[in-house]
Amino acid sequence: MAKKCLHAYLEGIVQGVGMRNYVKKQADDLGIVGFVRNLPDGRVELAGEGTEEKLKDLYSRIENSRTGRVDKIDAEWLEAEGKYDSFEIRF
């Protein structure tokens, strides 16, 4: 099955509430590789590669998270480039 990439920006109360750790745990549980990081403008950036089904599951878990408050997800669905070996929190 072809791999896809979810590149997304999370907006709302998403910094200082454990969102990066939550996203990493969900990605690890689903076998998704990529990264998550805080941005200076208060958003959280996520890039994940995996099957479309697992990425949609990750998107849903983030959208329905009780960690902080996600008001908006600006998502872009791309072809995977295969540039990640694991899922990491970047600083």
Secondary structure, 3 states (H helix, E strand, C coil): CCEEEEEEEEEEECCCCCHHHHHHHHHHHHCCEEEEEECCCCCEEEEEEEEHHHHHHHHHHHHCCCCCEEEEEEEEEEECCCCCCCEEEEC
